[in-house]
Every structure is written in structure tokens, then in C-alpha cells.
Amino acid sequence: EVQLLASGGGLIQPGGSLRLSCAASGFTFSSHAMNWVRQRPGKGLEWVSSISARGTNAYNADSVKGRFTISRDNSKNILSLQMNSLRVEDTAIYYCAKSVGTLVSGYFDYWGQGTLVTVSS
Amino acid sequence: SYVLTQAPSVSVAPGKTARITCGGDNIGRKSVHWFLQRPGQAPVLVIYYGSDRPSGIPERFSGSNSGNTATLTISRVEAGDEADYYCQVWDSSSDHWVFGGGTKVTVL
């Protein structure tokens, strides 16, 4: 059974940094691209970042470019999102999602339960 | 950047058919994926590549895609189908994933 367990969320002041993790199990992690998607309170889904299976290609939404960095450790089956220079508008539930196949263009077939990030003074 | 447009809400009586549209420039040339999200839960894939259903998704869910509109159709709607529905495409010109704004389906 595919499981995606996101963690690392919490309350952080504007300008601060936070690192999210997503522990994956139930599938061959190194064979699948992975993604982060967020949902601001009461709003829709917003793609944040994607990384290819081997970690050679990574893409970010314009809203987080230069501030967020996606990475993965295929030896530990962990996906990460380093979030720097956090803003109030980054407040959201952050979901990790598994892609079909190795490429970032593969559709998302499984989602984790998400972790809440609150940016507030 | 590529934009996907969805109606904010759709209401449907039990047993009837709900049609949720997703508009985009020449979206018929793209692969469209659909998700449902119930309150407080993570999204769930219901249609991929425009019309394919993952295992476990009822046959009542179907999809089509042509021209500037992709459509998710829910036949014989049930109370449990009440959720937010999102369309999604990969925009290869920007290497970005794009989500529609979501449609809230209310079962009357």
C-alpha cells in the first residue's frame, strides 16, 4: 500500500525557514517523480514544486521560485521541501504527491495527508 | 502562463448527471487529469489522460476532452459524490503543473 507521510509543518514567523519532509513507502521511490502541492485556507490546489525520479530535474512555481527548494534522498525514501524567506501568503496545507513514472510530467496517482504551515507574527 | 477555468459550483439532484467543465486554450491537445477532494481530506485521482479511470473509481465517473473544454461527468449522482473537483494539466511550454480553480459539487 502506497503511503506518503508529510511532516515538518508548524508556526513560523515571516522571513523564517522551514523544512518539510515526506516519508514514502509501499512503492519503489527511486522510480517515481514526486511533487509538492499546497492549499491555502479555503482555497484551491496550487502546484508548488516537482522533482524527477533521480533528482536531476526540478521545477518550481513562480510564486516560490528562489525561495523554496525541492530535493529527495532515494536511499531513505524521503522527499523534502526547504522553504526560506517565508511569507504570510505561504500559509497552507502542503501535500506531497507521487507521480506515475520517472518524469515530472507524470500525473499524480497518490497523495499524502498534508502538513500545515502557518506563517504569522 | 496557461490558465484552466472551472465554474465555482454545480448543484445536482441525486440520481441525475453532473457535468463539470474545465476550460483552457486548446486543452483538447493536452492530457487532463481530474481529482476530487472531500472536506478535510487529501485529493484523490478520479480520471487521468482525459478519460481513464483508476482502479476503485466507479464507472459513474467519466471524462472527455476536445477543443477548448474538458468535461468530467458523474452519472447517477450520489450523496457521497459531494466534493470539490479539480482539473489539472502539464504545461510543457513552462514546465509547470496547472490546476483549475475547482468546482464544488453539491448534491441537493
Interface residues (C-beta under 8 A of the other chain):
Chain A: N35 V37 G44 L45 E46 W47 S50 Y59 A61 D62 Y95 A97 V100 V104 S105 Y107 F108 D109 Y110 W111 G112 Q113 G114
Chain B: S1 S31 H33 F35 Q37 Q41 A42 P43 V44 L45 Y48 Y49 P54 D84 Y86 Q88 W90 S92 D95 H96 W97 V98 F99 G100 G101 G102
